[in-house]
Amino acid sequence: MYLGVFDLNQRLEQTRKILREKQHLKKLIEEDIRELEKDIQDLEAMMNDKKIAASART
C-alpha cells in the first residue's frame, strides 16, 4: 500500500511540474503573438503612410 501512495505522489508531482512548464510556454506564446500583432500593425501603418505620401505627390 505504501508503494502505491508513493507512486501516486510521484505522479502528482510530475503532473504539477508539467503543468507549470505548459503554463510558462503558454505565456511565452501569448507574448510572441502580441509582439507579432504589434509588428503587423506597425507594418500596416507604414504601408498606409507610403500610400498617403504617394497620393500626395500626384
DAFENQUI-V564228 format. One record per residue. N is the residue number from 1. RES is the residue in three letters. PHI is phi in whole degrees, 0 to 359 (999 if undefined). NEAR is the number of other C-alpha atoms within 12 Angstrom. D_FIRST is the distance of its C-alpha to the first C-alpha in Angstrom with 2 decimals. Layout:
[[N RES PHI NEAR D_FIRST] [N RES PHI NEAR D_FIRST]]
This chain:
[[1 MET 999 7 0.00] [2 TYR 296 8 3.78] [3 LEU 296 9 5.37] [4 GLY 297 10 5.23] [5 VAL 295 11 6.50] [6 PHE 299 12 8.77] [7 ASP 299 13 10.01] [8 LEU 295 14 10.86] [9 ASN 296 14 12.59] [10 GLN 295 14 14.36] [11 ARG 296 14 15.53] [12 LEU 297 14 16.71] [13 GLU 298 14 18.68] [14 GLN 297 14 20.16] [15 THR 296 14 21.17] [16 ARG 298 14 22.80] [17 LYS 298 14 24.61] [18 ILE 297 14 25.92] [19 LEU 297 14 27.02] [20 ARG 299 14 28.93] [21 GLU 297 14 30.57] [22 LYS 293 14 31.60] [23 GLN 295 14 33.03] [24 HIS 296 14 34.98] [25 LEU 298 14 36.32] [26 LYS 299 14 37.30] [27 LYS 298 14 39.30] [28 LEU 297 14 41.01] [29 ILE 295 14 41.94] [30 GLU 297 14 43.29] [31 GLU 296 14 45.39] [32 ASP 299 14 46.73] [33 ILE 297 14 47.69] [34 ARG 299 14 49.52] [35 GLU 295 14 51.37] [36 LEU 295 14 52.36] [37 GLU 297 14 53.62] [38 LYS 294 14 55.67] [39 ASP 300 14 57.09] [40 ILE 296 14 58.10] [41 GLN 298 14 59.82] [42 ASP 297 14 61.62] [43 LEU 296 14 62.79] [44 GLU 297 14 63.98] [45 ALA 295 14 65.87] [46 MET 296 14 67.48] [47 MET 295 14 68.53] [48 ASN 295 14 70.03] [49 ASP 297 14 71.90] [50 LYS 294 14 73.34] [51 LYS 296 14 74.42] [52 ILE 295 13 76.12] [53 ALA 295 12 77.84] [54 ALA 292 11 79.02] [55 SER 286 10 80.40] [56 ALA 288 9 82.17] [57 ARG 287 8 84.01] [58 THR 270 7 85.52]]
